[in-house]
Amino acid sequence: MIQTIPAKMPEGATISGTEKPWHHYLTIDIIVNVLSYTVLHPFVAWMIPLCLRAQATPYDHPSMHVTVAWASLLTIYGILGLINDRIAYGPPREVDLSEEVIVITGGASGLGALIAEVYGMRNANIAVLDVKKFSEDEAEEKGIAYYECDVGDPKQVEAAGKRIVEELGVPTILINNAGIVHGKPLLELSSEEIERTFRINTLSHFHTLKTFLPGMLQEERGTIVTVSSVLGHLGAANLADYTASKAALLAMHASLEAELARDPRGQYIRTILCKPGQLSTTMFASVKTPSSFLAPVLAPVDVAKEIIRLVDGGRGGTIAVPLYARWIDILGVLPAGMQYLVRRWSGVDNAMAGVKPSSAKKFETEKQG
C-alpha cells in the first residue's frame, strides 16, 4: 500500500515496536495458509481414505464416501485453478537470471530496494532508476547498477534506457515500483503536488513501458511488474491523489494485458499486478489497523517474496495480500449502505488522521511501492 524507510533504518527493514502478546501475531492469513497445506490440500485429503482402507473400512461405508468426495472436490478445485491460471496468464516462460536484465524503479529504498538487493546477491544484472544518487563503491558492494533518474520525466527515462542497453543489455524484466504520497486532504493539495503524484505514480509506468517494452517484444521474452495498491480499489480520505494514481494503474495494467494479447510477440511477455495492503513502515507507526486478525499489517519482505517468486518462475499473475485484498472487489458490488458501514468499520478513511504534517512532508520525498 504505502511504505517509507528512514535514513537510519536498514534498507527494507520493518518497524519493531514493543513486545506484543503471542496472539497479536495470529491472523486469518496464517490460519488459511496452514489449512491450505493440511486439510485443504488434495494430497493430505487423499491420505484419509487411504488410512481408512488400511483399517479395512468397506468402500460403501459413509466415512469412505465423505472422505473420497472431499478429496475429489479439492483435487478438482486445484485442477481448475491451474487451468484458470494457464488461460489467464499463459504458460510460464523460462527465466535464466544470467541472461536477464532487470530494471527496478524506485529501488533506492523500501520494497524496491529489497528486491534489488536480493537479485544483486544472486549476481543478476540489476539496474535501479531513482532520484537518489549512489556512490560507485556502494553500487559495487550491492552488485547493483544505479542510474540517477526522475522516472516522471520521459526524457530522463529514455536517456537512462539507452545507457542500460549499452552497459547491461536489453532489459527483459521491468518492475515499476516508484511512488510518492503527500498524505493531505484534497483541498490542501497544490496543483504542483497533484501533478507530481501522477507523474511519479502513474505516468512513470507509461514512460518505462514505452522505453523498455519494444526491446522485450523484439527479444520475445519479458516480465512486467506493476506495483499498485489495494487503495486503488477503495479510495481513502487524505489520499485522493495517491489512490487515484494507483487506481489508474489498475486500468493501465488491464489495458496493457489486452494489447499484449493482440500482439503475436506479446505471448512471450508475462505481466504481474501487485496490489498490497498496509505495510509495516515508519509512516504508519501511529496508524492502528482495525483488526490485526482480519487485516494484518504486512512486512515489505512478504510482498517482495511474492514478486520474486512469480518473476523467478516466469509466471504472470496477481499478488493481492493480505487475504482481504483478494476479495476487495466484492465491496464494489455491495449496496451503498453496506459499503458505508464497511468503510466506517475498517477505519480506512481515518488511516491518515494520525499522520503529522511534518511526517507527511518527509514522506512526500521518499520513493516506495
PyMOL commands that set and color helices and strands:
alter all, ss='L'
color gray80, all
select helices_A, chain A and resi 22-25+28-36+42-54+62-89+97-99+110-121+136-142+154-167+186-188+191-219+231-234+240-262+264-268+282-284+300-312+323-326+328-333+336-346+348-350+357-364
alter helices_A, ss='H'
color red, helices_A
select strands_A, chain A and resi 101-105+125-130+145-148+173-176+222-227+269-274+317-319
alter strands_A, ss='S'
color yellow, strands_A
deselect
rebuild
show_as cartoon
